Amino acid sequence: MSKILKVGVVGVGGIARAHMPGWTASEDAEVVAGSDISADALERWGALYGVKKLASDPAELFKDPEIDIIDVCTPNRYHAPIAIAALNAGKHVLCEKPLAPTPGEIRQMIEARDGAGKLLMTAQHFRFRGDSQALKAEVSTGTLGEIYHARSWMLRRGWLPVRPGFIYKKHSGGGPTIDVGVHILDLTLWLMDNPQPVAVSGVAKAPLALREGAFSAWKLAPVPQDMDVEDFAAAFVRFDNGATLVLETSWLLHHDTPGEDTQIWLYGTEGGCHWPTTKILETNYETKQFSNRFLQLTQDKMEPHALECVEFAKAVQEGAPSPVPAEQSLQVQEILDGIYRSQEEGREVRVGRGAEGE
């Protein structure tokens, strides 16, 4: 019988609470330690989940020989140094999205992963939804033919998270581009079989957040006027196989939705598809007829944030590859970083290794 893997969580507020049901449900792992800079938050979390080993310094978790996995749930800017230190200490690492704010940091994480011989995975929970899994399986059969264009967006009417970890670059690295855009972009690229991005033309700005009276419908909180990240971004992306992508993301857009509108359209030589409805659109050229169908879905195994933890522990236990390879997260961040560089330079920018600005 395999041993139960021991997990240490770094950053116990916010998203860590969404991970805990997965660690609890896992047959392969259990949380035994936690670390956070807030002593009060750490004590409350430890009491809630019955975790005894608590430390203000995550290095205490890295030094513990009994801990096998580190779950990084801190603000974005702290992902890379924590994950690299954990990998260098011989731990497997599950890290919240984005894997890191810059492509260069992700390459350093990959180097540390390879040196340690451990698993590194980004917590991209959209991949673990039932509709995502079903559409990926269908697209992988070649139903769409060659995918040559995609459109994807994650648009919010007024859901701007006002916490410091989101709205200040020193903590987050960016606004909705890197907060929610990372979700829909990762899923889009995965469905497209992860072509390599080569160029990005993008904009990232804050036309609404800093106007007088700006507020977030999320708890009806005012937007701090020293916020220094964008509230909207859009991009046109080119890939090495000739495919293209239009991406849009926002926190405050005047868009016709009560909260959040998240969609993907893929267009191929043999058909198209839509997520999350899993609609497949096809053409019969012999009968000159169009047809639409929906994939039959099964109920989600569990909430996606939980399932990603279960699947990561299972991969570690079985010696399987990372369910979300860091190389795919690098492609995502090359595009997001390209949006910011394109905004700064006012032109299309090259992305990938050796690109300007990296």
PyMOL commands that set and color helices and strands:
alter all, ss='L'
color gray80, all
select helices_A, chain A and resi 16-25+39-49+59-62+76-88+103-116+125-128+130-139+164-167+169-172+176-179+181-191+304-318+326-345
alter helices_A, ss='H'
color red, helices_A
select strands_A, chain A and resi 5-10+29-35+53-55+69-72+92-96+120-123+147-156+197-205+215-216+221-222+232-239+244-250+260-268+271-275+279-284+289-294+349-350
alter strands_A, ss='S'
color yellow, strands_A
deselect
rebuild
show_as cartoon
